[in-house]
Amino acid sequence: MNRRIALGFIMAMVLIASGFIISFYSYNQYSEDTKRVRHTYEVTGTLERILSLMKDAETGSRGYVISQDSTYMSPYKMALRLLPEQIRQLRILCNDNRVQIQRRVRLEQLIEDKLAITKVRIGVKVTDKQNWAVNVESKRTMDALRSQVTLMVDTERILMDMRNRQAERSFRNTLVIIFSLSLLTFMVLAISYRLLEQELIHRQTTEDQLREYEGQLKGQIRQLETSNEELERFAFVASHDLQEPLRKIQSFSNLITDRYGNLFDEDSMLFMSKISHSAERMSKLIKDLLNFSRISNHQEDFKPVPLSDIVQRILDDQELRIKGLDVRIEIGELPVIQAVASQMDHLFNNLISNALKFTRPGVQPVLRIKSRPVNGEDYVGLTADRSYVEIIIEDNGIGFEEKYLDHIFKVFQRLHGKTAFEGTGIGLAICKRVVMYHHGFITARSQPQEGATFVVVLPESQLLQHYDRPTSIEIYSYPTR
């Protein structure tokens, strides 16, 4: 719809511009035709003035010859004075027509001959025998001159008529074209107006629907917030209520083992050990679930967090385990970003714990952590032209097949059995939720028995408000470009 409206207005503008161009061209053509008509009038006027001057010279010379009165010489002398200027003007006016140029040359010759004969006649008396011959020659030359002027005037008038007809035809065609373009422009504008009206009605309808959906969404958000608060309270109460019997199970199982361990056989001791370990694993699972639920529901302000301090504190907590495994640690320079410190602690604690957990027997474990600045265009789903930090957590452990990449970031999803490696299957889901909460990106690269590399991309600064943070429990992973 928008394209059709835009196309309609573009067509209308093109038609209007075409009408303006044609009108401008018609005006110029009309001006040229007017100049040509004016030029014709100037040529005919000049020819008529030349003929009039020649008549004055003829009349004055005759009067002088008959009366010998010098007053009759005034028209003759005036004609001799004015003719050169008129002839010069005629040359200028007739220089664009080859036929008229030839006729103008012939006219000048006749004028020159006529003036020469008139000059001779002035010097001859009426009683002189040459007078009759001079008068005959003078009359013949004057008739030829009149015919030449008439021919040139008729030619100019024919040209004027032809130019007038051409101008009228061009004017009529221009009117027809302008009228047609105006009609088309009106039709296009009417159609565009109709399309625009339909678009406005459609947008108004859509806006009304959006307002209705917005009201429904706000109601659902309020319900969701209420539900999240209730779930958070339930999770908190449930965790405490569940922890209490677990602590009693652990305490009494340890107490029984300590007091009556010498009375138990090997199977009984195995059963008590399983009871204690199961209670401990259940307690850890409850704690992880509580942490997982609190990440999105318990909102905190973003503050500058030095990641190097977070990593160093986790390494200090894991010092005995690191020394026991003889792990080689390589930590690069880590930046300060706007984040939630407690969530950064969960993120790096789980990633580092996994690197220390999934080691290969007989191979010295290596843990590398490094970072570099990147742009949002480098990863799918991030904001382009925004500054991010890419953090690499790399180990040389057992690795995994990348076909399970989406699998490992989901809750309770494990690639190994509980007996092979300890854990609750929630750690990487917590990592994913922390990264999503910070509007970042997380993925991994790995091959079996070649170690694993986890890539965490976090923004240097947070621009969104609390209500823009993701709250969905569903976790997604995306491959890098």
KESEFI-82679 format. One record per residue (C-alpha): residue in one letter; chain; residue number from 1; x, y, z. Coordinates in steps of 0.5 Angstrom, whole numbers, plus 2048, in hexadecimal, padded with zeros to 3 digits. Each point is the difference from the previous one (the first is absolute). Layout:
N
a,A,NUM,X,Y,Z;
...
// end
This chain:
481
m,A,1,800,800,800;
n,A,2,806,805,802;
r,A,3,803,7FE,7F9;
r,A,4,7FA,802,7FC;
i,A,5,7FF,806,804;
a,A,6,807,802,7FF;
l,A,7,800,7FE,7F9;
g,A,8,7F9,804,7FF;
f,A,9,803,807,802;
i,A,10,807,7FF,7FC;
m,A,11,7FB,7FF,7FA;
a,A,12,7FD,806,802;
m,A,13,806,804,801;
v,A,14,803,7FD,7F9;
l,A,15,7F9,803,7FD;
i,A,16,800,806,803;
a,A,17,808,801,7FE;
s,A,18,7FE,7FE,7F9;
g,A,19,7FB,805,800;
f,A,20,804,806,802;
i,A,21,806,7FE,7FB;
i,A,22,7FB,7FF,7FA;
s,A,23,7FD,807,803;
f,A,24,807,803,800;
y,A,25,801,7FD,7F9;
s,A,26,7FA,803,7FD;
y,A,27,801,807,803;
n,A,28,807,800,7FD;
q,A,29,7FD,7FE,7F9;
y,A,30,7FB,805,801;
s,A,31,805,805,801;
e,A,32,805,7FE,7FA;
d,A,33,7F9,800,7FC;
t,A,34,7FF,807,802;
k,A,35,807,802,7FF;
r,A,36,7FF,7FD,7F9;
v,A,37,7FA,804,7FF;
r,A,38,803,806,802;
h,A,39,806,7FF,7FC;
t,A,40,7FB,800,7FA;
y,A,41,7FD,806,802;
e,A,42,806,804,800;
v,A,43,803,7FD,7FA;
t,A,44,7F9,802,7FC;
g,A,45,800,807,804;
t,A,46,808,801,7FE;
l,A,47,7FE,7FE,7F8;
e,A,48,7FA,805,800;
r,A,49,804,806,803;
i,A,50,805,7FE,7FB;
l,A,51,7FB,801,7FA;
s,A,52,7FD,806,803;
l,A,53,807,803,800;
m,A,54,801,7FE,7F9;
k,A,55,7F9,803,7FE;
d,A,56,802,807,804;
a,A,57,806,800,7FC;
e,A,58,7FD,7FF,7FA;
t,A,59,7FA,805,801;
g,A,60,805,805,802;
s,A,61,805,7FF,7FA;
r,A,62,7FA,801,7FC;
g,A,63,7FD,806,803;
y,A,64,807,803,800;
v,A,65,801,7FF,7F8;
i,A,66,7F9,802,7FE;
s,A,67,801,807,805;
q,A,68,807,801,801;
d,A,69,7FE,801,807;
s,A,70,805,7FE,805;
t,A,71,7FB,7FF,806;
y,A,72,7FE,7FA,7FC;
m,A,73,807,7FD,801;
s,A,74,7FE,7FF,808;
p,A,75,7FD,7F9,7FF;
y,A,76,806,7FE,7FC;
k,A,77,805,802,804;
m,A,78,7FC,7FD,806;
a,A,79,800,7FA,7FD;
l,A,80,807,800,7FE;
r,A,81,802,801,807;
l,A,82,7FB,7FA,803;
l,A,83,801,7FB,7FB;
p,A,84,807,7FD,802;
e,A,85,7FD,7FF,807;
q,A,86,7FA,7FC,7FE;
i,A,87,804,7FC,7FB;
r,A,88,805,7FE,806;
q,A,89,7FA,7FE,804;
l,A,90,7FD,7FC,7FB;
r,A,91,807,7FC,7FF;
i,A,92,7FF,7FF,807;
l,A,93,7F9,7FD,800;
c,A,94,801,7FC,7FA;
n,A,95,806,7FD,802;
d,A,96,7FD,7F9,802;
n,A,97,7FC,7FF,7F9;
r,A,98,805,7FE,7FA;
v,A,99,7FA,802,7FB;
q,A,100,7FF,806,803;
i,A,101,807,802,800;
q,A,102,800,7FF,7F9;
r,A,103,7FA,804,7FF;
r,A,104,803,805,805;
v,A,105,806,801,7FB;
r,A,106,7FC,801,7FA;
l,A,107,7FC,805,804;
e,A,108,806,804,802;
q,A,109,803,800,7F8;
l,A,110,7F9,802,7FE;
i,A,111,800,806,805;
e,A,112,807,802,7FE;
d,A,113,7FE,800,7F9;
k,A,114,7FA,804,801;
l,A,115,804,805,804;
a,A,116,805,801,7FB;
i,A,117,7FA,801,7FB;
t,A,118,7FD,805,804;
k,A,119,807,804,801;
v,A,120,800,800,7F8;
r,A,121,7F9,802,7FF;
i,A,122,801,806,805;
g,A,123,806,802,7FC;
v,A,124,7FC,800,7F9;
k,A,125,7FB,805,7FE;
v,A,126,7F9,7FF,7FE;
t,A,127,801,802,7F9;
d,A,128,806,7FC,800;
k,A,129,7FF,7FA,7FB;
q,A,130,803,7FB,805;
n,A,131,7FB,802,805;
w,A,132,7FB,7FB,7FD;
a,A,133,805,7FA,7FF;
v,A,134,802,802,808;
n,A,135,7F8,800,802;
v,A,136,7FF,7F9,7FC;
e,A,137,806,7FD,804;
s,A,138,7FE,803,806;
k,A,139,7F9,7FD,800;
r,A,140,803,7F9,7FE;
t,A,141,805,800,806;
m,A,142,7FA,803,805;
d,A,143,7FB,7FA,7FD;
a,A,144,806,7FB,801;
l,A,145,801,803,807;
r,A,146,7F9,800,802;
s,A,147,7FF,7F9,7FE;
q,A,148,806,7FD,804;
v,A,149,7FE,804,806;
t,A,150,7F9,7FC,7FF;
l,A,151,803,7FA,7FF;
m,A,152,804,800,806;
v,A,153,7FA,803,804;
d,A,154,7FC,7FA,7FE;
t,A,155,805,7FB,801;
e,A,156,800,803,808;
r,A,157,7F9,7FF,800;
i,A,158,800,7F9,7FE;
l,A,159,805,7FE,805;
m,A,160,7FC,804,805;
d,A,161,7FA,7FC,7FE;
m,A,162,803,7FA,801;
r,A,163,803,801,806;
n,A,164,7FA,803,803;
r,A,165,7FD,7F9,7FE;
q,A,166,805,7FC,803;
a,A,167,800,804,807;
e,A,168,7F8,7FF,800;
r,A,169,801,7F8,7FF;
s,A,170,806,800,805;
f,A,171,7FB,804,805;
r,A,172,7FA,7FB,7FF;
n,A,173,805,7FA,800;
t,A,174,803,803,807;
l,A,175,7F9,801,803;
v,A,176,7FE,7F9,7FE;
i,A,177,806,7FD,803;
i,A,178,7FF,805,806;
f,A,179,7F9,7FE,801;
s,A,180,801,7F9,7FF;
l,A,181,806,800,806;
s,A,182,7FC,804,804;
l,A,183,7FA,7FB,800;
l,A,184,805,7FA,801;
t,A,185,803,804,806;
f,A,186,7F9,801,803;
m,A,187,7FE,7F9,7FF;
v,A,188,807,7FD,803;
l,A,189,7FF,805,806;
a,A,190,7F9,7FE,801;
i,A,191,802,7F8,800;
s,A,192,806,802,804;
y,A,193,7FB,804,805;
r,A,194,7FC,7FA,800;
l,A,195,806,7FB,801;
l,A,196,802,804,806;
e,A,197,7F9,801,803;
q,A,198,800,7F8,800;
e,A,199,807,800,803;
l,A,200,7FE,805,806;
i,A,201,7FA,7FC,801;
h,A,202,804,7F9,800;
r,A,203,805,803,805;
q,A,204,7FB,803,804;
t,A,205,7FD,7F9,801;
t,A,206,806,7FD,801;
e,A,207,802,805,805;
d,A,208,7F9,7FF,804;
q,A,209,802,7F9,800;
l,A,210,807,801,802;
r,A,211,7FD,804,806;
e,A,212,7FB,7FA,802;
y,A,213,806,7FB,7FF;
e,A,214,804,805,805;
g,A,215,7FB,800,805;
q,A,216,7FF,7F9,800;
l,A,217,808,7FF,800;
k,A,218,801,805,806;
g,A,219,7FA,7FC,803;
q,A,220,804,7F9,7FF;
i,A,221,807,804,802;
r,A,222,7FD,801,807;
q,A,223,7FD,7F9,800;
l,A,224,807,7FE,7FF;
e,A,225,803,804,805;
t,A,226,7FC,7FE,805;
s,A,227,801,7F9,7FE;
n,A,228,808,801,800;
e,A,229,7FF,803,807;
e,A,230,7FC,7FA,803;
l,A,231,805,7FB,7FC;
e,A,232,806,804,803;
r,A,233,7FD,800,807;
f,A,234,7FE,7F8,7FF;
a,A,235,807,7FF,7FE;
f,A,236,803,803,806;
v,A,237,7FB,7FD,805;
a,A,238,800,7F9,7FC;
s,A,239,808,800,800;
h,A,240,800,802,808;
d,A,241,7FB,7FA,801;
l,A,242,803,7FB,7FC;
q,A,243,807,802,803;
e,A,244,7FE,7FF,807;
p,A,245,7FE,7F8,7FF;
l,A,246,806,7FF,7FB;
r,A,247,805,803,806;
k,A,248,7FD,7FB,805;
i,A,249,801,7FB,7FB;
q,A,250,807,802,7FF;
s,A,251,801,801,808;
f,A,252,7FD,7F9,802;
s,A,253,803,7FC,7FB;
n,A,254,807,803,802;
l,A,255,7FE,7FF,807;
i,A,256,7FE,7F9,7FF;
t,A,257,806,7FF,7FC;
d,A,258,805,803,806;
r,A,259,7FC,7FC,805;
y,A,260,7FF,7F9,7FD;
g,A,261,804,800,7FB;
n,A,262,804,7FA,803;
l,A,263,7FA,7FC,800;
f,A,264,7FE,801,7F9;
d,A,265,803,7FB,7FB;
e,A,266,802,802,7F9;
d,A,267,7F9,801,7FD;
s,A,268,7FE,804,805;
m,A,269,805,805,800;
l,A,270,7FF,800,7F8;
f,A,271,7F9,802,801;
m,A,272,801,805,806;
s,A,273,805,803,7FB;
k,A,274,7FB,800,7FA;
i,A,275,7FB,803,805;
s,A,276,805,806,802;
h,A,277,802,801,7F9;
s,A,278,7F9,800,7FD;
a,A,279,7FE,805,805;
e,A,280,806,805,7FF;
r,A,281,7FF,7FF,7F8;
m,A,282,7F8,802,802;
s,A,283,802,806,804;
k,A,284,805,802,7FA;
l,A,285,7FA,800,7FB;
i,A,286,7FC,804,804;
k,A,287,805,805,801;
d,A,288,801,800,7F8;
l,A,289,7F9,801,7FF;
l,A,290,7FF,805,805;
n,A,291,806,804,7FC;
f,A,292,7FD,7FF,7FA;
s,A,293,7F9,802,801;
r,A,294,803,807,804;
i,A,295,804,802,7FA;
s,A,296,7FA,803,7FC;
n,A,297,7FB,801,805;
h,A,298,805,803,805;
q,A,299,802,807,7FC;
e,A,300,806,804,802;
d,A,301,803,806,7FE;
f,A,302,806,800,7FB;
k,A,303,806,802,803;
p,A,304,807,800,7FD;
v,A,305,803,7F9,802;
p,A,306,808,7FF,7FF;
l,A,307,800,7F9,7FD;
s,A,308,807,7FF,802;
d,A,309,7FE,800,807;
i,A,310,7FA,7FB,7FF;
v,A,311,804,7FB,7FD;
q,A,312,806,801,805;
r,A,313,7FB,7FF,806;
i,A,314,7FD,7F9,7FD;
l,A,315,807,7FE,7FE;
d,A,316,802,801,808;
d,A,317,7FA,7FC,802;
q,A,318,802,7FB,7FB;
e,A,319,807,800,802;
l,A,320,801,7F9,804;
r,A,321,7FC,7FD,7FA;
i,A,322,805,803,7FB;
k,A,323,806,7FE,804;
g,A,324,7FE,7F9,800;
l,A,325,7FE,7FF,7F9;
d,A,326,807,804,7FE;
v,A,327,7FC,805,7FC;
r,A,328,804,805,7FB;
i,A,329,7FC,807,801;
e,A,330,801,805,7FA;
i,A,331,7FC,806,802;
g,A,332,800,806,7FB;
e,A,333,7FE,807,801;
l,A,334,7F9,801,802;
p,A,335,7FB,806,7FF;
v,A,336,7FC,804,805;
i,A,337,7F9,7FF,7FD;
q,A,338,7F9,803,803;
a,A,339,7FD,7F9,803;
v,A,340,7FD,7FD,806;
a,A,341,806,7FE,804;
s,A,342,7FC,7FA,803;
q,A,343,7FE,7FD,7F9;
m,A,344,807,801,7FD;
d,A,345,802,7FC,806;
h,A,346,7FB,7FA,7FE;
l,A,347,802,801,7F9;
f,A,348,808,7FF,801;
n,A,349,7FF,7FB,806;
n,A,350,7FC,7FB,7FC;
l,A,351,805,801,7F9;
i,A,352,806,7FF,805;
s,A,353,7FD,7FA,804;
n,A,354,7FE,7FD,7F9;
a,A,355,807,801,7FD;
l,A,356,803,7FD,807;
k,A,357,7FB,7FA,800;
f,A,358,801,7FD,7F9;
t,A,359,807,7FF,800;
r,A,360,803,7FA,7FC;
p,A,361,804,7FB,804;
g,A,362,808,800,7FF;
v,A,363,800,807,7FD;
q,A,364,801,806,804;
p,A,365,7FA,805,800;
v,A,366,801,807,7FD;
l,A,367,7FB,806,801;
r,A,368,801,806,7FC;
i,A,369,7FB,806,800;
k,A,370,801,806,7FC;
s,A,371,7FC,806,7FD;
r,A,372,800,805,7FA;
p,A,373,7FB,805,7FE;
v,A,374,7FB,7FE,7FA;
n,A,375,7FB,804,7FC;
g,A,376,7F8,7FD,801;
e,A,377,800,7FF,7F8;
d,A,378,805,7FA,802;
y,A,379,7FB,7FC,803;
v,A,380,7F8,7FE,7FE;
g,A,381,7FB,804,805;
l,A,382,805,805,802;
t,A,383,7FF,808,7FF;
a,A,384,804,802,7FA;
d,A,385,805,806,802;
r,A,386,800,7FE,807;
s,A,387,806,7FF,804;
y,A,388,801,7F9,803;
v,A,389,805,7FC,804;
e,A,390,801,7F9,7FD;
i,A,391,803,7FB,806;
i,A,392,803,7F9,7FE;
i,A,393,800,7FB,805;
e,A,394,804,7FA,7FE;
d,A,395,802,7F9,802;
n,A,396,804,7FA,7FE;
g,A,397,7FB,7FB,803;
i,A,398,7FB,7FB,7FD;
g,A,399,7FC,804,7FC;
f,A,400,7FA,7FF,7FC;
e,A,401,7FD,7FF,7FA;
e,A,402,7FD,806,7FD;
k,A,403,7F9,7FD,7FE;
y,A,404,7FE,801,807;
l,A,405,802,807,801;
d,A,406,7F8,802,801;
h,A,407,800,7FA,804;
i,A,408,805,802,806;
f,A,409,7FD,807,801;
k,A,410,7F9,7FD,802;
v,A,411,7FE,7FF,807;
f,A,412,801,7F9,803;
q,A,413,804,7FE,7F9;
r,A,414,806,7FC,801;
l,A,415,805,7FC,7FB;
h,A,416,803,7FC,805;
g,A,417,7FD,7FB,806;
k,A,418,800,802,807;
t,A,419,805,7FB,802;
a,A,420,805,803,7FB;
f,A,421,800,807,802;
e,A,422,7FC,803,806;
g,A,423,7FB,806,7FE;
t,A,424,7F9,802,800;
g,A,425,800,802,7F8;
i,A,426,7FE,807,802;
g,A,427,806,803,800;
l,A,428,800,802,7F8;
a,A,429,7F9,802,800;
i,A,430,802,805,806;
c,A,431,805,803,7FB;
k,A,432,7FC,800,7FB;
r,A,433,7FA,804,804;
v,A,434,806,805,803;
v,A,435,802,802,7F9;
m,A,436,7F9,801,7FD;
y,A,437,7FF,804,806;
h,A,438,806,804,7FE;
h,A,439,7FD,801,7F9;
g,A,440,806,7FC,7FE;
f,A,441,802,7F9,7FC;
i,A,442,803,7F9,802;
t,A,443,802,7FB,7FC;
a,A,444,805,7FA,800;
r,A,445,805,7FC,7FB;
s,A,446,803,7FA,801;
q,A,447,802,7F9,7FE;
p,A,448,800,7F9,804;
q,A,449,807,800,804;
e,A,450,802,806,7FD;
g,A,451,7FE,805,805;
a,A,452,7FA,805,800;
t,A,453,800,808,7FF;
f,A,454,7FA,804,803;
v,A,455,7FF,806,7FD;
v,A,456,7FC,806,804;
v,A,457,7FF,806,7FD;
l,A,458,7FD,806,804;
p,A,459,7FF,807,7FF;
e,A,460,805,805,803;
s,A,461,7FA,805,803;
q,A,462,7F9,7FE,801;
l,A,463,7FB,805,7FC;
l,A,464,7F9,7FC,801;
q,A,465,7FC,801,806;
h,A,466,7FD,7FB,805;
y,A,467,7FA,7FF,7FC;
d,A,468,804,7FE,7FA;
r,A,469,804,7FA,803;
p,A,470,7FE,7F9,7FE;
t,A,471,7FC,7FC,805;
s,A,472,7FE,7FA,7FC;
i,A,473,802,7FA,803;
e,A,474,801,7FD,7F9;
i,A,475,808,800,7FE;
y,A,476,802,800,7F9;
s,A,477,807,7FF,7FD;
y,A,478,802,803,7F9;
p,A,479,807,7FE,7FC;
t,A,480,805,805,7FF;
r,A,481,800,803,7F9;
// end
